Structures are given as C-alpha cells and as structure tokens.
C-alpha cells in the first residue's frame, strides 16, 4: 500500500536514520501497537524527540499504514496551553496514535485533552513522554509477551486481594487497602483499544481505597521534575502518607522537597493517592532516572493526583499526576509474598 506524504510527513523523511533505534521502534509498531496495513496513525512529537519518532515512522511505512506526523513546535509555542486543533482533528480519524515528546512544566492539561480523545475514540495509543535513546535501546527492546505473562499473574492476584503491603531496605513501609469497586488495569506493553498505555510497558495499577505509611523515593519522581532531578539514589525524598494524602515530604535536596510539595498542592486532590501500581517489566535491571521507563521497574510505585477514573472507576479528579518510584521492594498481596528484594516470586 502506498502511504500518503503530507508536508509534515516529508520533514520526517529528511531526519538522519539511526539504525540502533530500529529494534525498539519495530517493537512499538509491530508488537505493542500491532499496526495493520491501512490503519491511520497520528504521530505527535517535538524537536527534541523527532529522531525517535522518525524511527517509528519508518516502521509505519514498512507496514503500509498511512500517518500524519506532527512536531509540536511547528503548531504552537511551548509549553502548550491546549492541544493544537490540527492534532485534535487528526486524532478523530485515527485508529492508532503515538505521543513521543519531552515533558515541559504546565503541559499536563494538553496531554489530558489528548487522552480524552483517545479514550472516547478507543484509539490504540502509545504514550511515550520523556522517551530517549537509552529507553529505546533498553526498555523498548524488552520481550513484551514475556512481560505480559508476568503481568497477568500479578493482576490475577491483586484483583482478589484486600490489601497490598510494600517494604524496602531504604525505609519504605506502605500499606494499601484496596477498594473492590475500583478496577485493576494491566498495561504490559500490549496495547488495546480499551486502555492506552505507556511505552515501554509493564505495570498493573488501580486507584487504591486508602494508602498509609512511609515511602522513601530513592528511584525517581515524575512529570517535569524527573528531568530536573533524575535518579534520587543519593538524595532520596521521604514522604509520609496518611488517609491517602501526602502529609510530609523531606529531602536533603530542598529544591526537590519544595518542588514536590508545590506540585502536590496544585488543587484539592493533587496530594491524594490516585494510583497504586506494581511494575512488571522484568527485563529492566535498574532505575535510570527516566520516569517513563522507571515506573515499569519491578516494585511498587504510587502517583498523587489524577486517578485515571475512566479506567479504574474512581469518580474524583485532579489536574495533576506525579509518580514516585523506589528500589528493591518486598511485596505482600494479602498474606502471599510475591516479591523479595525486587524479584518476583512468580513464574514468568
């Protein structure tokens, strides 16, 4: 099938080809999204990430899928206040979409506008915020069928559970009481119309009933804070959660402490645990300081703010969402220990 070449698409044909990106890009298009000939695809990227987007466009062309490729800076100044109209209109006629950009402060609103269309239209959507070359060479080369198998085993257990407990040598001791009215969602990298997914994939998540305890964030924090602070191994952020709200945050890095506290007090639910998740990408070896990949690292991560209620069933809302990640978890689902020192005790 011949693929229409728009003015925007022609720009991608001039981007230098990096063959090392091909295996990860092929995984995204052919394994995770399972793009078929003739399916229309919307590709959204930015100047900083266009080489990665171009590697995926080459795979779309090899499949024979028509696409429109958009560079955000060509349409509107950053940070975006709203998702550009051209992209909204293009998404309305697509079966598949890819969002590969670097996060900027105060752009979450525009991303939520995009996922609103994705959810309504049931688009198979790959969300790749802050994807970089290292992620393409590591996490995006995972065997996602293997990741899916372990994800199925984990989600089968947590869907029957009343409580999950997580501990780490660094001092995390967290208990999540689960709400049976909230759904667990599996995003293992195999993306369906029912739930868009981050790539690289590998997690199961829900909105918790109530979380209490201490979380020592010696991995990474999310959104734009990730690029600013990177890996927190040397200067962790310790938070205390009571009644599902963050009530304390302490770090030797006072900028990190201040930025996190400000972020989690943007609106009335920004300090509320909206996501409780277990990373299941067993092919990741360590946290690298990039939230897109690190939240899939085996262990528990939680997020404050928006609970993705369209998928979990939670009925409250926040305009913000920030993930926090630790290392080397022990995890118990009710009385069964399913992880020790960051390794699953389940067969993959």
MOLINCOR-V46849 format. One record per pair of residues at least 12 apart in sequence whose ideal C-beta (glycine too) atoms are under 8 Angstrom apart, sorted by sequence separation. I is the first residue (numbers start at 1). J is the second residue. D is the distance in Angstrom with one decimal. If there is no record, write none. Layout:
BEGIN
i=I j=J d=D
i=I j=J d=D
END
This chain:
BEGIN
i=57 j=69 d=5.7
i=72 j=84 d=7.4
i=75 j=87 d=7.1
i=99 j=111 d=7.5
i=115 j=127 d=7.6
i=163 j=175 d=6.4
i=164 j=176 d=4.7
i=189 j=201 d=2.6
i=219 j=231 d=7.2
i=220 j=232 d=6.1
i=237 j=249 d=6.3
i=238 j=250 d=5.1
i=249 j=261 d=5.2
i=281 j=293 d=7.9
i=284 j=296 d=6.3
i=306 j=318 d=4.6
i=329 j=341 d=7.9
i=43 j=56 d=6.8
i=163 j=176 d=6.7
i=188 j=201 d=5.1
i=189 j=202 d=6.0
i=219 j=232 d=6.3
i=237 j=250 d=7.4
i=238 j=251 d=6.9
i=284 j=297 d=4.9
i=305 j=318 d=4.0
i=306 j=319 d=7.3
i=308 j=321 d=8.0
i=328 j=341 d=5.4
i=329 j=342 d=5.8
i=43 j=57 d=6.1
i=70 j=84 d=7.6
i=163 j=177 d=5.5
i=164 j=178 d=6.9
i=187 j=201 d=5.4
i=188 j=202 d=5.9
i=218 j=232 d=5.5
i=219 j=233 d=7.7
i=237 j=251 d=4.3
i=284 j=298 d=7.1
i=305 j=319 d=7.6
i=306 j=320 d=6.7
i=328 j=342 d=4.5
i=99 j=114 d=6.6
i=162 j=177 d=7.0
i=163 j=178 d=6.4
i=187 j=202 d=7.7
i=188 j=203 d=7.7
i=217 j=232 d=5.7
i=218 j=233 d=5.5
i=236 j=251 d=6.7
i=249 j=264 d=7.7
i=281 j=296 d=3.8
i=305 j=320 d=4.0
i=306 j=321 d=4.2
i=327 j=342 d=6.8
i=53 j=69 d=6.6
i=70 j=86 d=6.8
i=162 j=178 d=5.9
i=187 j=203 d=5.6
i=188 j=204 d=8.0
i=221 j=237 d=6.7
i=235 j=251 d=6.1
i=237 j=253 d=7.5
i=279 j=295 d=6.2
i=280 j=296 d=7.0
i=281 j=297 d=6.7
i=282 j=298 d=5.9
i=304 j=320 d=7.5
i=305 j=321 d=4.1
i=43 j=60 d=7.6
i=70 j=87 d=5.5
i=97 j=114 d=8.0
i=161 j=178 d=6.0
i=187 j=204 d=7.5
i=235 j=252 d=5.3
i=279 j=296 d=4.8
i=281 j=298 d=7.0
i=304 j=321 d=7.5
i=305 j=322 d=6.0
i=111 j=129 d=7.4
i=186 j=204 d=5.0
i=187 j=205 d=7.3
i=218 j=236 d=4.0
i=235 j=253 d=4.4
i=246 j=264 d=5.5
i=277 j=295 d=7.0
i=279 j=297 d=4.9
i=280 j=298 d=6.6
i=303 j=321 d=5.6
i=304 j=322 d=5.5
i=41 j=60 d=5.7
i=185 j=204 d=6.8
i=217 j=236 d=5.7
i=232 j=251 d=8.0
i=237 j=256 d=5.7
i=279 j=298 d=5.1
i=303 j=322 d=6.1
i=70 j=90 d=7.2
i=158 j=178 d=7.5
i=184 j=204 d=5.7
i=185 j=205 d=5.6
i=216 j=236 d=5.3
i=217 j=237 d=4.4
i=237 j=257 d=6.6
i=278 j=298 d=7.9
i=279 j=299 d=5.4
i=303 j=323 d=4.3
i=304 j=324 d=7.7
i=50 j=71 d=6.0
i=97 j=118 d=6.4
i=184 j=205 d=7.1
i=185 j=206 d=6.9
i=216 j=237 d=7.9
i=217 j=238 d=7.2
i=235 j=256 d=6.9
i=239 j=260 d=7.8
i=278 j=299 d=7.3
i=279 j=300 d=7.7
i=302 j=323 d=7.3
i=303 j=324 d=7.1
i=68 j=90 d=5.1
i=184 j=206 d=4.5
i=216 j=238 d=5.1
i=217 j=239 d=6.7
i=278 j=300 d=5.8
i=279 j=301 d=6.3
i=301 j=323 d=5.5
i=302 j=324 d=6.0
i=91 j=114 d=7.0
i=183 j=206 d=6.5
i=215 j=238 d=7.4
i=237 j=260 d=6.1
i=277 j=300 d=7.0
i=301 j=324 d=6.2
i=35 j=59 d=8.0
i=41 j=65 d=5.3
i=43 j=67 d=5.6
i=45 j=69 d=7.0
i=47 j=71 d=6.4
i=80 j=104 d=7.7
i=182 j=206 d=5.2
i=214 j=238 d=6.6
i=215 j=239 d=5.2
i=229 j=253 d=7.1
i=232 j=256 d=7.4
i=276 j=300 d=7.4
i=277 j=301 d=5.2
i=301 j=325 d=4.5
i=35 j=60 d=6.4
i=40 j=65 d=7.2
i=41 j=66 d=7.2
i=42 j=67 d=7.1
i=43 j=68 d=7.0
i=45 j=70 d=7.1
i=46 j=71 d=6.2
i=79 j=104 d=4.1
i=88 j=113 d=7.3
i=92 j=117 d=6.7
i=159 j=184 d=5.1
i=182 j=207 d=4.6
i=214 j=239 d=7.3
i=215 j=240 d=8.0
i=246 j=271 d=4.7
i=277 j=302 d=6.9
i=301 j=326 d=7.3
i=37 j=63 d=5.9
i=38 j=64 d=7.0
i=39 j=65 d=5.1
i=40 j=66 d=5.2
i=41 j=67 d=4.1
i=42 j=68 d=5.8
i=43 j=69 d=4.2
i=44 j=70 d=5.1
i=45 j=71 d=5.9
i=46 j=72 d=4.6
i=47 j=73 d=5.2
i=78 j=104 d=5.5
i=79 j=105 d=6.0
i=88 j=114 d=7.9
i=91 j=117 d=4.7
i=97 j=123 d=5.1
i=99 j=125 d=7.1
i=100 j=126 d=7.9
i=103 j=129 d=5.2
i=158 j=184 d=5.5
i=182 j=208 d=7.5
i=214 j=240 d=5.4
i=215 j=241 d=6.6
i=229 j=255 d=7.9
i=245 j=271 d=5.0
i=275 j=301 d=8.0
i=276 j=302 d=5.4
i=277 j=303 d=7.4
i=299 j=325 d=7.3
i=300 j=326 d=7.1
i=25 j=52 d=7.6
i=29 j=56 d=5.9
i=36 j=63 d=7.3
i=37 j=64 d=3.9
i=38 j=65 d=6.9
i=39 j=66 d=7.9
i=40 j=67 d=6.9
i=41 j=68 d=7.8
i=43 j=70 d=6.8
i=45 j=72 d=7.2
i=46 j=73 d=6.1
i=79 j=106 d=5.1
i=80 j=107 d=5.1
i=82 j=109 d=7.1
i=83 j=110 d=4.5
i=87 j=114 d=7.3
i=91 j=118 d=7.0
i=94 j=121 d=7.7
i=96 j=123 d=6.5
i=97 j=124 d=7.6
i=98 j=125 d=7.6
i=99 j=126 d=7.0
i=101 j=128 d=7.7
i=102 j=129 d=7.6
i=103 j=130 d=5.5
i=179 j=206 d=7.9
i=182 j=209 d=7.3
i=213 j=240 d=7.5
i=214 j=241 d=7.6
i=229 j=256 d=5.2
i=245 j=272 d=5.7
i=246 j=273 d=7.9
i=275 j=302 d=6.2
i=299 j=326 d=6.1
i=28 j=56 d=5.7
i=35 j=63 d=5.3
i=37 j=65 d=6.3
i=38 j=66 d=7.4
i=40 j=68 d=8.0
i=42 j=70 d=7.3
i=44 j=72 d=6.9
i=79 j=107 d=4.7
i=81 j=109 d=7.3
i=82 j=110 d=5.6
i=83 j=111 d=7.8
i=95 j=123 d=6.4
i=96 j=124 d=4.8
i=97 j=125 d=4.7
i=98 j=126 d=4.7
i=99 j=127 d=5.4
i=100 j=128 d=4.3
i=101 j=129 d=6.2
i=102 j=130 d=5.8
i=178 j=206 d=6.9
i=179 j=207 d=7.0
i=213 j=241 d=6.1
i=244 j=272 d=5.7
i=245 j=273 d=7.6
i=275 j=303 d=3.8
i=295 j=323 d=5.1
i=297 j=325 d=6.6
i=299 j=327 d=6.8
i=30 j=59 d=6.9
i=36 j=65 d=7.1
i=72 j=101 d=6.4
i=78 j=107 d=7.5
i=81 j=110 d=7.0
i=88 j=117 d=6.3
i=92 j=121 d=6.7
i=94 j=123 d=6.0
i=95 j=124 d=6.7
i=96 j=125 d=7.4
i=97 j=126 d=7.3
i=99 j=128 d=6.1
i=101 j=130 d=8.0
i=155 j=184 d=5.4
i=179 j=208 d=6.8
i=212 j=241 d=6.0
i=244 j=273 d=4.9
i=273 j=302 d=5.5
i=274 j=303 d=5.7
i=299 j=328 d=7.3
i=300 j=329 d=5.4
i=21 j=51 d=7.2
i=25 j=55 d=4.0
i=29 j=59 d=4.0
i=35 j=65 d=5.0
i=80 j=110 d=4.1
i=83 j=113 d=4.3
i=91 j=121 d=6.8
i=98 j=128 d=6.8
i=99 j=129 d=7.0
i=178 j=208 d=6.2
i=179 j=209 d=3.5
i=211 j=241 d=5.2
i=212 j=242 d=5.9
i=229 j=259 d=7.9
i=273 j=303 d=7.3
i=274 j=304 d=6.5
i=295 j=325 d=5.7
i=297 j=327 d=7.8
i=299 j=329 d=3.8
i=21 j=52 d=6.3
i=24 j=55 d=7.6
i=25 j=56 d=4.6
i=28 j=59 d=7.4
i=29 j=60 d=6.1
i=65 j=96 d=7.4
i=82 j=113 d=6.3
i=83 j=114 d=5.2
i=100 j=131 d=5.2
i=155 j=186 d=4.8
i=177 j=208 d=6.9
i=178 j=209 d=5.4
i=212 j=243 d=6.9
i=225 j=256 d=7.4
i=228 j=259 d=7.2
i=273 j=304 d=6.0
i=274 j=305 d=5.3
i=294 j=325 d=5.0
i=298 j=329 d=7.5
i=300 j=331 d=6.2
i=46 j=78 d=7.4
i=91 j=123 d=6.7
i=176 j=208 d=4.5
i=177 j=209 d=4.7
i=212 j=244 d=7.8
i=241 j=273 d=6.4
i=272 j=304 d=6.4
i=274 j=306 d=5.4
i=275 j=307 d=6.4
i=291 j=323 d=5.8
i=299 j=331 d=7.5
i=18 j=51 d=6.1
i=22 j=55 d=6.2
i=25 j=58 d=7.0
i=26 j=59 d=5.4
i=30 j=63 d=7.2
i=176 j=209 d=7.6
i=177 j=210 d=4.8
i=210 j=243 d=6.4
i=211 j=244 d=5.3
i=271 j=304 d=5.9
i=272 j=305 d=7.1
i=274 j=307 d=3.5
i=275 j=308 d=6.8
i=21 j=55 d=3.8
i=25 j=59 d=5.0
i=29 j=63 d=6.4
i=152 j=186 d=7.0
i=176 j=210 d=7.5
i=177 j=211 d=7.7
i=210 j=244 d=4.8
i=225 j=259 d=5.7
i=270 j=304 d=6.3
i=274 j=308 d=7.2
i=291 j=325 d=7.1
i=15 j=50 d=6.0
i=16 j=51 d=7.3
i=151 j=186 d=5.1
i=176 j=211 d=4.8
i=221 j=256 d=7.5
i=225 j=260 d=6.6
i=270 j=305 d=5.0
i=1 j=37 d=5.2
i=15 j=51 d=5.8
i=22 j=58 d=7.5
i=152 j=188 d=7.8
i=175 j=211 d=7.1
i=208 j=244 d=7.0
i=269 j=305 d=6.6
i=1 j=38 d=6.2
i=17 j=54 d=7.7
i=18 j=55 d=6.5
i=22 j=59 d=7.7
i=151 j=188 d=3.9
i=174 j=211 d=6.5
i=175 j=212 d=5.6
i=269 j=306 d=7.9
i=12 j=50 d=7.4
i=17 j=55 d=7.8
i=148 j=186 d=7.9
i=174 j=212 d=7.5
i=175 j=213 d=5.4
i=225 j=263 d=6.8
i=287 j=325 d=6.3
i=15 j=54 d=4.1
i=174 j=213 d=3.9
i=221 j=260 d=6.2
i=266 j=305 d=7.9
i=148 j=188 d=4.0
i=173 j=213 d=5.1
i=174 j=214 d=6.7
i=223 j=263 d=7.1
i=264 j=304 d=5.0
i=274 j=314 d=7.0
i=287 j=327 d=6.0
i=299 j=339 d=7.1
i=12 j=53 d=7.2
i=17 j=58 d=7.2
i=147 j=188 d=5.0
i=148 j=189 d=6.8
i=172 j=213 d=7.6
i=173 j=214 d=5.4
i=174 j=215 d=5.5
i=264 j=305 d=7.3
i=286 j=327 d=7.8
i=298 j=339 d=6.8
i=12 j=54 d=4.8
i=56 j=98 d=6.0
i=147 j=189 d=5.6
i=148 j=190 d=5.1
i=172 j=214 d=6.2
i=44 j=87 d=6.0
i=171 j=214 d=6.2
i=172 j=215 d=5.2
i=299 j=342 d=5.8
i=56 j=100 d=7.2
i=144 j=188 d=6.5
i=172 j=216 d=4.8
i=272 j=316 d=7.5
i=274 j=318 d=6.4
i=298 j=342 d=5.6
i=12 j=57 d=4.9
i=42 j=87 d=6.9
i=53 j=98 d=7.1
i=144 j=189 d=3.6
i=145 j=190 d=7.5
i=171 j=216 d=4.5
i=298 j=343 d=7.1
i=144 j=190 d=6.0
i=158 j=204 d=6.5
i=170 j=216 d=4.2
i=272 j=318 d=6.8
i=275 j=321 d=7.6
i=277 j=323 d=8.0
i=279 j=325 d=7.8
i=298 j=344 d=6.3
i=53 j=100 d=4.8
i=142 j=189 d=7.0
i=269 j=316 d=5.8
i=274 j=321 d=6.6
i=9 j=57 d=7.5
i=42 j=90 d=4.9
i=52 j=100 d=5.5
i=158 j=206 d=7.4
i=168 j=216 d=6.4
i=170 j=218 d=5.0
i=269 j=317 d=6.7
i=270 j=318 d=5.3
i=275 j=323 d=7.2
i=42 j=91 d=5.2
i=155 j=204 d=4.4
i=269 j=318 d=3.8
i=270 j=319 d=7.4
i=154 j=204 d=5.3
i=168 j=218 d=7.7
i=268 j=318 d=7.8
i=270 j=320 d=4.5
i=49 j=100 d=5.0
i=151 j=202 d=6.8
i=267 j=318 d=5.7
i=42 j=94 d=4.4
i=49 j=101 d=5.5
i=151 j=203 d=7.6
i=266 j=318 d=7.8
i=267 j=319 d=5.3
i=40 j=93 d=6.2
i=41 j=94 d=6.0
i=44 j=97 d=7.1
i=45 j=98 d=8.0
i=48 j=101 d=7.6
i=49 j=102 d=5.9
i=151 j=204 d=5.8
i=266 j=319 d=6.4
i=267 j=320 d=6.7
i=278 j=331 d=6.8
i=40 j=94 d=4.8
i=41 j=95 d=7.4
i=42 j=96 d=7.5
i=43 j=97 d=7.5
i=44 j=98 d=6.9
i=45 j=99 d=7.9
i=48 j=102 d=4.6
i=147 j=201 d=6.5
i=233 j=287 d=7.5
i=266 j=320 d=4.8
i=40 j=95 d=5.9
i=41 j=96 d=4.4
i=42 j=97 d=4.3
i=43 j=98 d=4.9
i=44 j=99 d=4.8
i=45 j=100 d=4.9
i=46 j=101 d=4.4
i=147 j=202 d=4.7
i=39 j=95 d=4.5
i=40 j=96 d=7.4
i=41 j=97 d=6.7
i=42 j=98 d=7.3
i=44 j=100 d=7.2
i=45 j=101 d=5.9
i=46 j=102 d=6.1
i=144 j=200 d=7.9
i=231 j=287 d=6.0
i=264 j=320 d=7.4
i=3 j=60 d=7.4
i=12 j=69 d=5.1
i=39 j=96 d=5.6
i=41 j=98 d=6.9
i=43 j=100 d=7.6
i=44 j=101 d=6.7
i=144 j=201 d=6.2
i=231 j=288 d=7.1
i=263 j=320 d=6.3
i=3 j=61 d=5.5
i=9 j=67 d=6.9
i=11 j=69 d=7.5
i=142 j=200 d=6.0
i=144 j=202 d=7.8
i=231 j=289 d=3.7
i=246 j=304 d=6.0
i=264 j=322 d=6.6
i=9 j=68 d=6.8
i=140 j=199 d=6.6
i=230 j=289 d=3.8
i=263 j=322 d=5.6
i=8 j=68 d=6.2
i=9 j=69 d=5.3
i=11 j=71 d=7.0
i=140 j=200 d=5.1
i=142 j=202 d=7.2
i=3 j=64 d=6.6
i=8 j=69 d=5.4
i=35 j=96 d=5.6
i=139 j=200 d=3.4
i=241 j=302 d=7.9
i=2 j=64 d=8.0
i=3 j=65 d=7.0
i=4 j=66 d=5.3
i=6 j=68 d=6.0
i=8 j=70 d=6.0
i=211 j=273 d=4.5
i=260 j=322 d=7.5
i=282 j=344 d=6.5
i=1 j=64 d=3.7
i=3 j=66 d=5.3
i=6 j=69 d=8.0
i=8 j=71 d=7.3
i=33 j=96 d=5.6
i=139 j=202 d=8.0
i=226 j=289 d=7.3
i=3 j=67 d=6.9
i=226 j=290 d=6.6
i=280 j=344 d=7.9
i=1 j=66 d=7.9
i=33 j=98 d=7.6
i=126 j=191 d=6.2
i=135 j=200 d=6.5
i=208 j=273 d=5.8
i=211 j=276 d=6.4
i=226 j=291 d=4.4
i=8 j=74 d=7.3
i=125 j=191 d=7.0
i=170 j=236 d=6.6
i=282 j=348 d=6.1
i=124 j=191 d=5.0
i=171 j=238 d=7.0
i=174 j=241 d=7.1
i=207 j=274 d=5.9
i=208 j=275 d=8.0
i=220 j=287 d=5.9
i=124 j=192 d=6.7
i=131 j=199 d=7.6
i=207 j=275 d=6.6
i=208 j=276 d=4.1
i=219 j=287 d=4.3
i=223 j=291 d=7.5
i=124 j=193 d=5.7
i=127 j=196 d=6.0
i=129 j=198 d=7.7
i=206 j=275 d=7.6
i=207 j=276 d=7.3
i=220 j=289 d=5.6
i=222 j=291 d=4.3
i=28 j=98 d=7.3
i=44 j=114 d=7.5
i=123 j=193 d=7.1
i=126 j=196 d=7.6
i=127 j=197 d=6.7
i=128 j=198 d=7.1
i=205 j=275 d=5.3
i=206 j=276 d=5.9
i=220 j=290 d=7.2
i=221 j=291 d=7.3
i=122 j=193 d=4.0
i=125 j=196 d=3.5
i=126 j=197 d=6.8
i=127 j=198 d=4.8
i=128 j=199 d=5.2
i=205 j=276 d=6.6
i=206 j=277 d=7.8
i=220 j=291 d=5.4
i=122 j=194 d=7.1
i=124 j=196 d=7.4
i=125 j=197 d=7.4
i=126 j=198 d=7.9
i=127 j=199 d=7.0
i=205 j=277 d=3.6
i=123 j=196 d=7.1
i=126 j=199 d=4.7
i=204 j=277 d=6.7
i=205 j=278 d=7.6
i=222 j=295 d=7.3
i=203 j=277 d=5.0
i=204 j=278 d=5.4
i=220 j=294 d=4.8
i=203 j=278 d=6.5
i=219 j=294 d=5.7
i=52 j=128 d=7.8
i=203 j=279 d=5.1
i=204 j=280 d=6.3
i=119 j=196 d=7.3
i=202 j=279 d=6.0
i=203 j=280 d=5.8
i=118 j=196 d=5.1
i=202 j=280 d=4.6
i=203 j=281 d=7.6
i=219 j=297 d=7.1
i=52 j=131 d=5.8
i=202 j=281 d=2.8
i=52 j=132 d=7.6
i=201 j=281 d=7.0
i=202 j=282 d=7.7
i=219 j=299 d=7.9
i=42 j=123 d=8.0
i=52 j=133 d=7.3
i=55 j=136 d=7.4
i=115 j=196 d=6.4
i=200 j=281 d=6.3
i=222 j=303 d=6.9
i=49 j=131 d=6.4
i=202 j=284 d=7.5
i=219 j=301 d=7.7
i=49 j=132 d=7.8
i=52 j=136 d=5.9
i=239 j=324 d=7.2
i=215 j=302 d=6.7
i=237 j=324 d=7.5
i=34 j=124 d=7.6
i=33 j=124 d=5.4
i=211 j=302 d=6.6
i=188 j=280 d=6.5
i=189 j=281 d=7.6
i=200 j=292 d=7.3
i=203 j=295 d=6.4
i=33 j=126 d=5.8
i=199 j=292 d=7.9
i=200 j=293 d=5.7
i=203 j=296 d=5.5
i=32 j=126 d=6.5
i=198 j=292 d=6.2
i=202 j=296 d=3.7
i=208 j=302 d=7.9
i=233 j=327 d=7.6
i=201 j=296 d=6.5
i=130 j=226 d=6.3
i=200 j=296 d=5.9
i=130 j=227 d=6.7
i=198 j=295 d=7.4
i=223 j=320 d=7.7
i=225 j=322 d=7.0
i=28 j=126 d=6.0
i=178 j=276 d=8.0
i=198 j=296 d=7.5
i=203 j=301 d=7.8
i=223 j=321 d=7.2
i=222 j=321 d=7.6
i=223 j=322 d=5.1
i=176 j=276 d=4.8
i=207 j=307 d=4.1
i=222 j=322 d=4.7
i=223 j=323 d=7.9
i=207 j=308 d=7.4
i=221 j=322 d=6.4
i=222 j=323 d=3.7
i=207 j=309 d=7.1
i=221 j=323 d=7.2
i=222 j=324 d=7.0
i=205 j=308 d=7.9
i=221 j=324 d=5.4
i=222 j=325 d=8.0
i=220 j=324 d=7.7
i=221 j=325 d=7.7
i=207 j=312 d=4.2
i=219 j=324 d=7.5
i=220 j=325 d=4.9
i=206 j=312 d=5.5
i=207 j=313 d=7.3
i=219 j=325 d=3.4
i=205 j=312 d=7.6
i=207 j=314 d=3.9
i=217 j=324 d=4.6
i=219 j=326 d=5.1
i=217 j=325 d=6.8
i=218 j=326 d=5.6
i=219 j=327 d=5.4
i=215 j=324 d=6.3
i=217 j=326 d=5.9
i=218 j=327 d=5.4
i=216 j=326 d=6.1
i=24 j=135 d=7.8
i=25 j=136 d=7.2
i=215 j=326 d=6.6
i=21 j=133 d=7.2
i=24 j=136 d=3.9
i=28 j=140 d=6.4
i=32 j=144 d=5.9
i=164 j=276 d=7.1
i=20 j=133 d=7.9
i=24 j=137 d=6.7
i=27 j=140 d=5.6
i=31 j=144 d=5.6
i=27 j=141 d=6.5
i=31 j=145 d=7.5
i=164 j=278 d=7.8
i=21 j=136 d=5.1
i=25 j=140 d=7.6
i=27 j=142 d=7.6
i=108 j=223 d=6.9
i=20 j=136 d=7.9
i=21 j=137 d=7.8
i=24 j=140 d=3.2
i=195 j=311 d=5.6
i=20 j=137 d=6.3
i=23 j=140 d=7.7
i=24 j=141 d=5.4
i=27 j=144 d=6.8
i=23 j=141 d=5.3
i=105 j=224 d=4.6
i=103 j=223 d=5.9
i=104 j=224 d=6.2
i=158 j=278 d=7.2
i=103 j=224 d=4.9
i=103 j=226 d=7.4
i=185 j=308 d=7.7
i=103 j=227 d=6.8
i=154 j=278 d=5.7
i=102 j=227 d=7.1
i=154 j=280 d=5.7
i=174 j=300 d=6.9
i=185 j=311 d=5.0
i=185 j=312 d=6.4
i=172 j=300 d=7.9
i=174 j=302 d=7.6
i=183 j=311 d=6.8
i=184 j=312 d=7.9
i=151 j=280 d=4.4
i=183 j=312 d=5.3
i=150 j=280 d=5.2
i=182 j=312 d=4.9
i=183 j=313 d=5.3
i=168 j=299 d=7.9
i=182 j=313 d=5.0
i=150 j=282 d=5.6
i=181 j=313 d=6.1
i=182 j=314 d=5.9
i=147 j=280 d=6.0
i=166 j=299 d=7.6
i=147 j=281 d=5.3
i=166 j=300 d=4.1
i=147 j=282 d=6.6
i=146 j=282 d=7.2
i=147 j=283 d=6.9
i=164 j=300 d=7.5
i=146 j=283 d=7.3
i=142 j=281 d=5.9
i=143 j=283 d=6.5
i=142 j=283 d=4.2
i=139 j=281 d=6.6
i=142 j=284 d=7.5
i=139 j=283 d=7.7
i=139 j=284 d=6.1
i=138 j=284 d=7.2
i=138 j=288 d=7.4
i=135 j=288 d=7.8
i=139 j=292 d=7.9
i=134 j=288 d=6.3
i=139 j=293 d=4.2
i=172 j=326 d=5.4
i=135 j=290 d=6.0
i=138 j=293 d=6.9
i=134 j=290 d=7.1
i=170 j=326 d=6.7
i=32 j=189 d=5.1
i=34 j=191 d=7.9
i=135 j=292 d=6.2
i=139 j=296 d=6.7
i=170 j=327 d=7.0
i=172 j=329 d=7.4
i=31 j=189 d=7.6
i=32 j=190 d=6.3
i=33 j=191 d=5.5
i=132 j=290 d=6.4
i=135 j=293 d=4.8
i=168 j=326 d=5.4
i=170 j=328 d=7.5
i=31 j=190 d=7.6
i=32 j=191 d=5.4
i=168 j=327 d=6.6
i=169 j=328 d=5.8
i=130 j=290 d=5.8
i=168 j=328 d=5.4
i=130 j=291 d=6.4
i=131 j=292 d=5.7
i=168 j=329 d=5.5
i=129 j=291 d=7.9
i=130 j=292 d=4.9
i=167 j=329 d=7.1
i=168 j=330 d=7.2
i=129 j=292 d=5.8
i=166 j=329 d=5.4
i=167 j=330 d=4.8
i=128 j=292 d=6.4
i=166 j=330 d=7.1
i=32 j=197 d=7.6
i=166 j=331 d=5.3
i=165 j=331 d=7.2
i=166 j=332 d=7.9
i=32 j=199 d=5.8
i=164 j=331 d=6.7
i=165 j=332 d=4.6
i=164 j=332 d=7.0
i=32 j=201 d=6.6
i=164 j=333 d=5.6
i=163 j=333 d=8.0
i=28 j=199 d=5.7
i=163 j=334 d=6.0
i=161 j=333 d=4.8
i=162 j=334 d=6.1
i=161 j=334 d=5.0
i=158 j=333 d=5.7
i=157 j=333 d=4.8
i=157 j=336 d=6.9
i=157 j=338 d=6.5
i=154 j=338 d=6.8
i=154 j=344 d=7.6
i=119 j=310 d=5.1
i=154 j=346 d=7.0
i=153 j=346 d=4.8
i=112 j=306 d=7.5
i=150 j=344 d=6.2
i=153 j=347 d=7.3
i=153 j=348 d=7.8
i=150 j=346 d=6.5
i=150 j=348 d=4.5
i=149 j=348 d=5.6
i=146 j=348 d=5.8
i=112 j=319 d=7.8
i=109 j=319 d=6.7
i=108 j=319 d=6.8
i=108 j=320 d=6.2
i=108 j=321 d=6.7
END
